[in-house]
Amino acid sequence: MTDAKQALVEVGGDFNKAFAAMKKKGLAKAAKRGERQASAGLVGTYSHDGRIGVVVEINCETDFVAKTDEFKELVKDVCLQVAATDVEKVDQLLKSEFIKDPSKTIDDVVKEVIAKLGENIIIRRFHRLVLGA
């Protein structure tokens, strides 16, 4: 609450500018968290019409965060992203446009979740299987 009040004071009461400043600050904190060990997490799976199968491993720092709805939603979104695109490596995936919001990349989505949950999050690996390929 004090961060929100401080941001409003800094920008002269403009809510939109305060929101943008807080978002930028959160993403900067997310970048600092990138150095921390991430060894907990989840393995997510997705099958699209029985023709495309996806397995994704996403790591975070603690089991507590891995059990949150936000983290589970991220795993689900990344599974859908891998199924919908033809990327082969994690760095390609991170640069790809997010299928639910093309104004963002997957890297942006991950950083937003990092800022929200306060832990380092890493897409460790994934595998995409296509029937008959």
C-alpha positions as CSV (number, residue, x, y, z in Angstrom):
1,M,0.0,0.0,0.0
2,T,2.8,2.4,0.8
3,D,4.4,1.7,-2.6
4,A,1.2,2.6,-4.3
5,K,0.9,5.8,-2.3
6,Q,4.5,6.7,-2.9
7,A,4.1,6.1,-6.7
8,L,1.0,8.4,-6.8
9,V,2.8,11.1,-4.9
10,E,5.9,10.9,-7.3
11,V,3.7,11.3,-10.4
12,G,1.4,14.0,-9.0
13,G,-1.6,11.8,-8.5
14,D,-1.9,10.4,-12.0
15,F,-3.1,6.8,-11.5
16,N,-2.0,5.6,-15.0
17,K,1.5,7.0,-14.6
18,A,1.7,5.6,-11.0
19,F,0.6,2.1,-12.3
20,A,3.3,2.2,-15.0
21,A,6.0,3.2,-12.6
22,M,5.0,0.4,-10.2
23,K,5.0,-2.1,-13.0
24,K,8.5,-0.9,-14.1
25,K,9.8,-1.2,-10.6
26,G,8.4,-4.7,-10.2
27,L,10.1,-5.8,-13.5
28,A,13.4,-4.4,-12.2
29,K,13.0,-6.4,-9.0
30,A,12.3,-9.5,-11.2
31,A,15.6,-9.0,-13.1
32,K,17.5,-9.0,-9.8
33,R,15.8,-12.3,-8.8
34,G,17.2,-14.0,-11.9
35,E,20.4,-14.9,-10.1
36,R,18.7,-17.0,-7.4
37,Q,18.5,-20.8,-7.4
38,A,15.3,-22.3,-8.8
39,S,15.1,-26.0,-8.1
40,A,11.4,-26.5,-7.2
41,G,8.5,-26.1,-9.7
42,L,6.2,-28.2,-11.8
43,V,6.1,-30.3,-14.9
44,G,3.0,-29.4,-17.0
45,T,1.5,-31.4,-19.8
46,Y,-1.0,-30.6,-22.5
47,S,-2.5,-32.6,-25.4
48,H,-4.2,-30.9,-28.3
49,D,-6.9,-33.1,-29.9
50,G,-4.7,-36.1,-29.3
51,R,-2.4,-35.0,-32.2
52,I,0.0,-32.6,-30.4
53,G,1.5,-33.4,-26.9
54,V,3.6,-31.0,-24.8
55,V,5.7,-31.5,-21.7
56,V,7.1,-28.4,-20.0
57,E,9.3,-28.1,-16.9
58,I,9.2,-24.7,-15.1
59,N,11.2,-24.1,-12.0
60,C,10.8,-21.7,-9.1
61,E,12.6,-21.3,-5.7
62,T,10.1,-23.0,-3.4
63,D,7.3,-25.5,-3.4
64,F,5.1,-22.9,-1.8
65,V,5.2,-20.8,-5.0
66,A,4.8,-23.9,-7.2
67,K,1.5,-24.6,-5.6
68,T,0.0,-21.1,-6.2
69,D,-2.7,-20.5,-8.8
70,E,-0.5,-17.9,-10.6
71,F,2.3,-20.3,-11.1
72,K,0.0,-23.1,-12.2
73,E,-1.6,-20.7,-14.7
74,L,1.9,-19.8,-16.1
75,V,2.7,-23.5,-16.6
76,K,-0.6,-24.0,-18.4
77,D,0.0,-20.9,-20.6
78,V,3.5,-22.0,-21.5
79,C,2.2,-25.5,-22.4
80,L,-0.4,-23.9,-24.7
81,Q,2.2,-21.6,-26.2
82,V,4.5,-24.6,-27.0
83,A,1.6,-26.5,-28.6
84,A,0.6,-23.5,-30.7
85,T,4.1,-22.6,-32.0
86,D,6.9,-24.4,-33.7
87,V,9.8,-23.4,-31.4
88,E,12.5,-25.8,-30.5
89,K,14.6,-24.1,-27.8
90,V,13.8,-22.2,-24.6
91,D,15.4,-18.9,-25.9
92,Q,13.2,-19.0,-29.0
93,L,10.1,-19.7,-26.8
94,L,11.0,-16.7,-24.6
95,K,11.1,-14.4,-27.6
96,S,7.9,-15.6,-29.1
97,E,4.7,-13.5,-29.0
98,F,2.3,-14.7,-26.3
99,I,-0.7,-16.3,-28.0
100,K,-3.1,-14.8,-25.5
101,D,-1.7,-11.3,-25.8
102,P,0.5,-10.6,-28.9
103,S,1.7,-7.3,-27.4
104,K,3.8,-9.4,-24.9
105,T,6.4,-12.1,-25.3
106,I,6.6,-15.2,-23.1
107,D,9.6,-13.6,-21.4
108,D,7.4,-10.6,-20.5
109,V,4.8,-12.9,-19.1
110,V,7.3,-14.8,-17.0
111,K,8.8,-11.6,-15.6
112,E,5.3,-10.4,-14.6
113,V,4.8,-13.6,-12.7
114,I,8.2,-13.2,-11.1
115,A,7.4,-9.7,-10.0
116,K,4.0,-10.8,-8.6
117,L,5.3,-13.9,-6.7
118,G,8.7,-12.6,-5.7
119,E,10.7,-15.6,-6.8
120,N,13.0,-16.5,-9.6
121,I,11.1,-18.5,-12.3
122,I,12.9,-20.4,-15.1
123,I,11.4,-22.3,-18.1
124,R,13.9,-25.1,-17.8
125,R,13.0,-27.3,-20.8
126,F,10.1,-28.5,-23.0
127,H,9.3,-31.1,-25.5
128,R,6.6,-31.0,-28.2
129,L,5.4,-34.2,-29.9
130,V,3.4,-34.1,-33.1
131,L,1.5,-37.2,-34.3
132,G,3.1,-38.7,-37.4
133,A,6.1,-36.3,-37.4
